[in-house]
Amino acid sequence: MTEAEQKIRVLIAKPGLDGHDRGAKVVARALRDAGFEVIYTGLRQTPEQVAETALQEDVDVVGLSILSGAHMRLFPEIMKLLKERKMKDVLVIAGGIIPEDDVKPLKKLGIKAIFGPGTPTGEIVEFIRKHTK
Amino acid sequence: MTPDTTDLVKQLLKGNRRAAARLMTLAESLSPEAHSAIKQLYPHTGKAHIIGITGPPGSGKSTLVDKLIEQFRNQKLKVGVVAVDPSSPFTGGALLGDRIRMNRFASDHDVFIRSMGSRGSLGGLAWATHDIVHILDALGKDIILVETVGAGQAEVDIIQLAETVVLLSVPGLGDDIQTIKAGIMEIGNVFTINKSDLDGADRRYVEIQSALNLGQETKGWQPPIIKVVATTGEGVEELTKAIQDHHSYLVESGEIAQNREQRCSAQLETIVEHSFIRKLFTDPEEQTLFQELVKEVNSRKTDPYTAAEKLILHLIKTPKK
């Protein structure tokens, strides 16, 4: 019943100015059904808001969803702010519209996986389970 | 990874937000380290004004909390928020969405917001909510707003935690009989009608007013009824004043001492009860006995009361490991 357990906590954030949150909501819902605690913060987050929310909520995973094309500008900023907050052990993953050419530089930044359109949600769940704790 | 709790508590008392967040996670895991941390920081608590915000799902609690943060920040007060949303009874997962309304404060370092899943607790809060409030208190917050799970009739755990309970209502929910039912209508120190630009707000006001007037006692604090529109901020200044008036009343009348004692007593009771149950369900030896007794009750070899007595006796007698 009230067994002590470490719940996996995931922040699903949408940095940038596009208004497309369906994908983020589908993923949030799938992660909820996988037994995770999902902190959903809605649209148009600044990098500062994303990093500070990750800190206050002490999440294990930050999932970034972006469709605006501004990922090469926003993601490095978020990674920098997370590092400043000494959140090196947090798993950062991303989804949305991210061109193939950008994947390598983003992974170099420390983003562990990028899930494009059509990714089965089960794959994301498995990835998180495997790479946390 | 086993975090050094003494170090975390030290960092917390210096105002370190990351340490606060780590301690909260620890508290939620209900681990022995968490209890050790609370033991260390407890002497540094008891300073904050703890305000509960409760009301039905969709009544605008988060939006109202956002506006209240603004009011308290205007007064240069440091604000902590704990927002509880329900956990799934099936998967244990949760979608914690209260922060959506409060995002504008994410970069204000004097505001600390934490979301919690209720994790099986039924009274509108989570088991660890008390501990998280203690951590925010030790972090130096002046005001701590606790937003409950959407509450209907009987989710009243918030009175064991908050000094001031703001009970939120909206127009169009049931008739006047609902307002004189026992339970949640009894716990408000400040009644608030949100969405009061909608039809039925005046009627709701009269219903609550007459329900309050039906009570016999007239001395002491008279709960005010404040009409607000949380989305626009209308009435929120008045609400803030009413909340702070209630706190002044508690202090000036001396009721605060009694109020705090009651809350300590309730918390102690919960911890004892909880520790018992935890031991029962985590200790393999207790589990075996429990399962045996379940079978005996089922086969009518014994009855549930005798079985319970045996379990309690066994729990008390088993030496602590």
Interface residues (C-beta under 8 A of the other chain):
Chain A: M1 T2 E3 A4 E5 Q6 K7 R9 A28 R29 L31 R32 D33 A34 G35 F36 E37 V38 I39 Y40 T41 G42 Q45 T46 E48 Q49 E52 T53 L55 Q56 E57 D58 R85 K86 M87
Chain B: R17 R18 A21 R22 M24 T25 E28 S29 L30 S31 S87 S88 T91 G92 G93 A94 L95 L96 G97 R99 I100 N103 A106 S107 H109 F112 I113 R114 S115 G117 R119 G120 S121 W127 H274 I277 R278 F281 T282
